[in-house]
Amino acid sequence: MILKKILEQAALKGVAEASAKIFGNVWNPTGQRSPHKVLKKRLIGEEIARWYPHDFKRDDPVWVARLERERLEKLEMRKRRGKGPPKKGHGKRASKRK
């Protein structure tokens, strides 16, 4: 009876080990904690990068120059109306100190 149980356990152990090898799973008969679960996960950044298409506009120097020119024109218009950023030392915090 005891011998039969030992043989059954050995056979099941062999089947489980062979199954792990065939299907590419980790064989961990002792059940100790293993970092394999964390290490086999895909990296999150790669998955997100694959989801969004490549932005070709950022690679085009003409497009980048146009955006920069528009930003500077908008800033100049705001300065003419008096809505631009204050000069250094004349901001909100500087006026509170007086």
Order of alpha helices (4+ residues) and beta strands (2+ residues): alpha-alpha-alpha-alpha-alpha
